Amino acid sequence: MNQAHKIDGSIATSVRTRRPMREVVEDLGRALALGAVLLPVAGVLVRYIAFRIGHTVDHPLDLALAESPGVLIAIGLDSLFIGLLVLPFIVLWSYLARAQLHSDQIGDFIKRFEDFEMRNAELLGEEEVSSELHDELARLHSELIGLQAGARQLPQLPQLLPDRATQFLGRHDRQFNWVWRISQVAYWCFLFLLGPFPFTLSATGLLLTQLVVPRIIRRSGRISLGLVWPLVVGVLLIAAIGAGLDGRLDGVEGGQYHFAANVPLADGRYVRLGTNGNRTILMSCTTSRAVTEVDGSQIVTVTLHRWHNQPASPPNLIEVLQGRSPTFGFRSPC
């Protein structure tokens, strides 16, 4: 038994020296880096869907690509905005999944170690140990060494709460789980029912992330990029679809334009749709679907009217179910 205590102590020491949370941070960083690289692509997709669904301009793909990388990144990030509110919950669920994995691994180790002790005591109580029993004892000893090696790989989790709070939650684990699940259901129902529709659809990908990431951690112990890259792409794709259906685009603004004398365009109200190098793409507010490019140096003055003819705020899902019709795609701020 003294030897068992020494083994148990060495295992505990090896567990404490591990720092797998660094691996979690690295995995999360790689996933976020992939998402950041794909933000301009998401921005193009948002613009394409908005122009395509809105039916207010021709050549939606060309217009979707005609924007600076900075604005495309902003559009891609905005498509995730409503879902970014749930990121703390995703982190917490990931932590709880890793904690459950840690608890299951420790419990499995303890059970197998107790089985080994019991079997070892039975073998030592025999007056004569046969060769078969000797081989069995050697096998169990080899298995114990393997368990020690496995225990060294068990994660060390940071303590998020004080000891008293942890003990309280441990005594009321079932009640805490019910409260946590009910609060999550209430949060998502509030978001989808009362948020602006169809923009709330962009958060669906992060809801799937909140459900899938803990399962990945419980199965593999990590959230490596090789496992989660389809999820990252899916989140951006769903967010882009939701934001494109909503149709409100960064960088698209209406204003009063005054051009140089040599420009064959009448002064008046235009909507900026994008840029093509040093040329600005404008849509006339007086001629339907008329889109033209103007060199930036030929625009003398611009007076932006950000809130001019502002469209009505989009309905929420409850209002849609009650009969209010939502508007899909790009809506000109003329």
C-alpha positions as CSV (number, residue, x, y, z in Angstrom):
1,M,0.0,0.0,0.0
2,N,2.9,2.4,0.6
3,Q,4.0,1.7,-2.9
4,A,0.5,2.5,-4.1
5,H,0.5,5.8,-2.2
6,K,3.9,6.7,-3.8
7,I,2.5,5.8,-7.3
8,D,-0.7,7.9,-6.6
9,G,1.4,10.8,-5.4
10,S,3.7,10.7,-8.5
11,I,0.6,10.7,-10.7
12,A,-0.9,13.7,-8.9
13,T,2.4,15.5,-9.3
14,S,2.7,14.7,-13.0
15,V,-0.9,15.9,-13.5
16,R,-0.2,19.2,-11.8
17,T,2.9,19.9,-14.0
18,R,0.9,19.7,-17.2
19,R,-0.3,22.9,-18.8
20,P,-2.7,21.8,-21.6
21,M,-4.7,25.0,-21.4
22,R,-1.9,26.4,-23.5
23,E,-2.9,23.9,-26.1
24,V,-6.5,25.1,-25.9
25,V,-5.4,28.7,-26.4
26,E,-3.3,27.7,-29.4
27,D,-6.2,25.7,-30.9
28,L,-8.6,28.6,-30.4
29,G,-6.0,31.0,-31.9
30,R,-5.6,29.0,-35.0
31,A,-9.4,28.8,-35.5
32,L,-9.8,32.5,-35.0
33,A,-6.9,33.2,-37.4
34,L,-8.7,31.1,-40.1
35,G,-11.9,33.0,-39.4
36,A,-10.0,36.3,-39.8
37,V,-8.5,35.3,-43.1
38,L,-11.9,34.3,-44.4
39,L,-13.6,37.6,-43.3
40,P,-13.1,39.3,-46.7
41,V,-14.6,36.3,-48.4
42,A,-17.6,36.5,-46.1
43,G,-17.9,40.2,-46.9
44,V,-18.0,39.5,-50.6
45,L,-20.7,36.8,-50.0
46,V,-22.8,39.2,-47.9
47,R,-22.7,41.9,-50.6
48,Y,-23.5,39.4,-53.4
49,I,-26.5,37.9,-51.6
50,A,-27.8,41.4,-50.7
51,F,-27.5,42.7,-54.2
52,R,-28.8,39.5,-55.7
53,I,-31.8,39.2,-53.5
54,G,-32.6,42.9,-53.6
55,H,-33.0,43.1,-57.4
56,T,-32.1,46.8,-57.3
57,V,-28.9,46.7,-59.3
58,D,-27.5,44.7,-62.2
59,H,-24.3,42.6,-62.1
60,P,-24.4,41.7,-58.4
61,L,-21.2,39.7,-58.4
62,D,-19.1,42.5,-59.9
63,L,-20.6,44.9,-57.4
64,A,-19.9,42.5,-54.6
65,L,-16.2,42.4,-55.5
66,A,-16.0,46.2,-56.0
67,E,-15.0,47.2,-52.4
68,S,-11.9,47.8,-50.4
69,P,-10.5,44.9,-48.3
70,G,-11.0,46.9,-45.1
71,V,-14.7,47.4,-45.8
72,L,-15.1,43.8,-46.8
73,I,-13.6,42.7,-43.5
74,A,-15.9,45.1,-41.6
75,I,-18.9,43.6,-43.4
76,G,-17.8,40.1,-42.6
77,L,-17.3,41.0,-39.0
78,D,-20.6,42.7,-38.7
79,S,-22.3,39.6,-40.0
80,L,-21.1,37.9,-36.8
81,F,-21.9,40.8,-34.5
82,I,-25.2,39.5,-33.1
83,G,-23.6,36.1,-32.6
84,L,-20.5,37.4,-30.8
85,L,-22.7,37.9,-27.8
86,V,-22.7,34.1,-27.3
87,L,-18.9,33.7,-27.4
88,P,-18.5,33.7,-23.6
89,F,-21.1,30.9,-23.4
90,I,-19.1,28.9,-26.0
91,V,-15.9,29.3,-24.0
92,L,-17.7,28.3,-20.8
93,W,-19.3,25.2,-22.4
94,S,-15.9,24.2,-23.7
95,Y,-14.4,24.5,-20.3
96,L,-17.2,22.4,-18.7
97,A,-16.7,19.8,-21.5
98,R,-13.0,19.6,-20.7
99,A,-13.8,19.4,-17.0
100,Q,-16.1,16.5,-17.6
101,L,-13.5,14.8,-19.8
102,H,-11.0,15.3,-17.0
103,S,-13.4,13.9,-14.4
104,D,-14.2,10.8,-16.5
105,Q,-10.5,10.1,-17.1
106,I,-9.6,10.4,-13.4
107,G,-12.6,8.2,-12.4
108,D,-11.6,5.6,-15.0
109,F,-8.0,5.6,-13.7
110,I,-9.1,5.3,-10.0
111,K,-11.4,2.4,-10.9
112,R,-8.8,0.5,-12.8
113,F,-6.2,1.1,-10.1
114,E,-8.5,-0.3,-7.5
115,D,-9.2,-3.3,-9.6
116,F,-5.4,-3.8,-9.9
117,E,-4.9,-3.6,-6.1
118,M,-7.7,-6.1,-5.5
119,R,-6.4,-8.5,-8.1
120,N,-2.8,-8.1,-6.8
121,A,-3.9,-8.9,-3.2
122,E,-5.6,-12.0,-4.5
123,L,-2.5,-13.2,-6.2
124,L,-0.3,-12.5,-3.3
125,G,-2.6,-14.5,-1.0
126,E,-2.0,-17.6,-3.0
127,E,0.4,-20.2,-1.4
128,E,1.9,-21.1,-4.8
129,V,1.8,-18.8,-7.7
130,S,1.5,-20.6,-11.0
131,S,3.1,-19.5,-14.2
132,E,-0.3,-18.3,-15.5
133,L,-0.9,-16.2,-12.4
134,H,2.6,-14.9,-12.6
135,D,2.0,-13.8,-16.2
136,E,-1.3,-12.2,-15.2
137,L,0.5,-10.2,-12.4
138,A,3.1,-9.1,-14.9
139,R,0.4,-8.0,-17.3
140,L,-1.4,-6.0,-14.7
141,H,1.8,-4.4,-13.6
142,S,2.5,-3.4,-17.3
143,E,-1.0,-2.0,-17.5
144,L,-0.4,0.0,-14.4
145,I,2.6,1.5,-16.0
146,G,0.5,2.4,-19.0
147,L,-2.0,4.0,-16.7
148,Q,0.7,6.1,-15.1
149,A,1.8,7.3,-18.6
150,G,-1.9,8.1,-19.4
151,A,-2.3,10.0,-16.2
152,R,0.5,12.3,-17.1
153,Q,-1.5,13.4,-20.1
154,L,-4.6,14.4,-18.1
155,P,-5.3,18.1,-18.4
156,Q,-4.8,20.6,-15.6
157,L,-7.8,22.9,-15.5
158,P,-7.7,26.4,-14.1
159,Q,-9.9,27.1,-11.1
160,L,-12.5,29.6,-12.2
161,L,-14.4,29.9,-8.8
162,P,-13.3,30.0,-5.2
163,D,-13.3,26.7,-3.2
164,R,-16.6,27.5,-1.4
165,A,-18.4,28.2,-4.7
166,T,-17.0,25.0,-6.2
167,Q,-18.0,23.0,-3.2
168,F,-21.5,24.5,-3.3
169,L,-21.9,23.7,-7.0
170,G,-20.6,20.2,-6.4
171,R,-23.4,19.6,-3.8
172,H,-26.0,21.0,-6.2
173,D,-24.7,19.8,-9.5
174,R,-28.1,18.6,-10.8
175,Q,-29.9,21.8,-10.0
176,F,-27.1,23.9,-11.5
177,N,-27.2,21.9,-14.7
178,W,-31.0,22.5,-15.0
179,V,-30.7,26.2,-14.3
180,W,-27.8,26.5,-16.9
181,R,-29.8,24.6,-19.6
182,I,-33.0,26.7,-19.0
183,S,-31.1,29.9,-19.1
184,Q,-29.5,28.9,-22.4
185,V,-32.8,28.0,-24.0
186,A,-34.3,31.3,-22.7
187,Y,-31.4,33.3,-24.1
188,W,-31.6,31.7,-27.6
189,C,-35.4,32.0,-27.7
190,F,-35.1,35.7,-26.8
191,L,-32.5,36.3,-29.5
192,F,-34.3,34.5,-32.3
193,L,-37.8,35.7,-31.4
194,L,-37.1,39.4,-30.6
195,G,-34.0,40.1,-32.7
196,P,-34.2,41.8,-36.1
197,F,-35.3,39.2,-38.7
198,P,-33.7,37.9,-40.9
199,F,-30.4,39.2,-39.4
200,T,-30.9,36.9,-36.4
201,L,-30.4,33.9,-38.7
202,S,-26.7,34.9,-38.8
203,A,-26.3,33.6,-35.2
204,T,-27.4,30.1,-36.1
205,G,-23.9,29.0,-36.9
206,L,-22.7,30.1,-33.5
207,L,-25.6,28.2,-31.9
208,L,-24.3,25.1,-33.7
209,T,-20.8,25.9,-32.5
210,Q,-22.0,26.0,-28.9
211,L,-23.5,22.5,-29.3
212,V,-20.7,20.9,-31.4
213,V,-17.5,22.2,-29.8
214,P,-18.1,20.6,-26.4
215,R,-18.7,17.2,-28.1
216,I,-15.5,17.6,-30.0
217,I,-13.6,18.3,-26.8
218,R,-15.1,15.3,-25.0
219,R,-14.3,13.0,-27.8
220,S,-10.8,14.1,-28.7
221,G,-9.7,16.3,-25.8
222,R,-8.7,19.1,-28.2
223,I,-10.2,21.5,-30.7
224,S,-7.5,21.3,-33.3
225,L,-7.9,23.1,-36.6
226,G,-8.1,19.9,-38.5
227,L,-11.3,19.1,-36.6
228,V,-13.0,22.5,-36.4
229,W,-12.2,24.1,-39.7
230,P,-15.5,23.0,-41.3
231,L,-17.2,24.5,-38.3
232,V,-15.4,27.8,-38.8
233,V,-16.3,27.9,-42.5
234,G,-19.9,26.9,-41.7
235,V,-20.3,29.7,-39.1
236,L,-19.0,32.4,-41.6
237,L,-21.2,31.0,-44.4
238,I,-24.4,31.0,-42.3
239,A,-23.6,34.5,-40.9
240,A,-23.0,35.8,-44.4
241,I,-26.3,34.4,-45.6
242,G,-28.2,35.9,-42.7
243,A,-26.5,39.3,-43.1
244,G,-27.0,39.2,-46.9
245,L,-30.7,38.6,-46.5
246,D,-30.9,41.5,-44.1
247,G,-29.3,43.7,-46.8
248,R,-27.8,46.5,-44.6
249,L,-24.3,47.0,-45.8
250,D,-21.3,48.9,-44.4
251,G,-19.9,51.5,-46.8
252,V,-23.1,52.0,-48.7
253,E,-24.3,55.5,-48.0
254,G,-26.4,58.1,-49.8
255,G,-25.4,61.7,-50.2
256,Q,-25.5,64.9,-52.2
257,Y,-22.7,64.8,-54.8
258,H,-21.2,67.8,-56.7
259,F,-19.0,66.8,-59.6
260,A,-16.4,68.7,-61.7
261,A,-17.5,70.5,-64.7
262,N,-16.0,68.0,-67.2
263,V,-18.0,65.1,-65.7
264,P,-21.1,64.1,-67.7
265,L,-23.2,63.6,-64.6
266,A,-25.7,65.9,-63.1
267,D,-25.2,67.0,-59.5
268,G,-27.7,65.4,-57.1
269,R,-28.3,62.5,-54.8
270,Y,-26.4,59.3,-55.3
271,V,-25.6,56.2,-53.3
272,R,-22.1,54.9,-53.0
273,L,-22.0,51.2,-53.7
274,G,-18.2,50.5,-53.6
275,T,-14.9,51.3,-55.2
276,N,-12.8,50.1,-58.1
277,G,-9.3,51.2,-57.6
278,N,-9.4,55.0,-57.3
279,R,-12.9,55.1,-58.9
280,T,-16.1,55.4,-56.9
281,I,-19.2,53.3,-57.9
282,L,-22.4,55.4,-57.6
283,M,-26.0,54.6,-58.1
284,S,-28.3,57.4,-59.1
285,C,-31.4,58.1,-57.0
286,T,-33.3,59.6,-59.9
287,T,-32.7,56.9,-62.6
288,S,-33.6,53.3,-61.7
289,R,-30.8,50.8,-61.6
290,A,-28.4,53.4,-63.1
291,V,-24.8,52.6,-61.8
292,T,-21.7,54.5,-62.9
293,E,-18.1,54.9,-62.0
294,V,-16.5,58.2,-61.3
295,D,-12.8,59.0,-60.6
296,G,-12.4,60.2,-57.1
297,S,-10.6,63.4,-58.2
298,Q,-13.8,64.4,-60.2
299,I,-15.9,64.5,-57.1
300,V,-15.8,68.0,-55.8
301,T,-17.9,67.7,-52.7
302,V,-20.0,65.1,-51.0
303,T,-22.6,65.8,-48.3
304,L,-23.7,62.5,-46.7
305,H,-27.2,62.2,-45.4
306,R,-26.8,59.1,-43.4
307,W,-30.4,59.0,-42.1
308,H,-32.1,60.4,-45.2
309,N,-35.1,58.2,-46.1
310,Q,-34.1,55.6,-43.6
311,P,-36.0,52.4,-44.1
312,A,-38.2,51.1,-41.3
313,S,-36.6,48.9,-38.8
314,P,-36.8,45.2,-39.6
315,P,-39.5,43.2,-37.8
316,N,-38.7,40.5,-35.3
317,L,-39.8,36.9,-35.8
318,I,-42.9,37.3,-33.6
319,E,-44.1,40.2,-35.8
320,V,-43.4,38.1,-38.9
321,L,-45.5,35.3,-37.6
322,Q,-48.2,37.8,-36.9
323,G,-48.3,38.9,-40.6
324,R,-45.7,41.7,-41.0
325,S,-43.7,41.1,-44.1
326,P,-39.9,41.3,-43.8
327,T,-37.7,42.9,-46.5
328,F,-34.9,40.8,-48.0
329,G,-31.8,42.0,-49.7
330,F,-30.3,45.4,-50.4
331,R,-32.5,48.4,-50.0
332,S,-31.3,51.7,-51.5
333,P,-31.0,54.5,-49.0
334,C,-32.3,57.0,-51.7
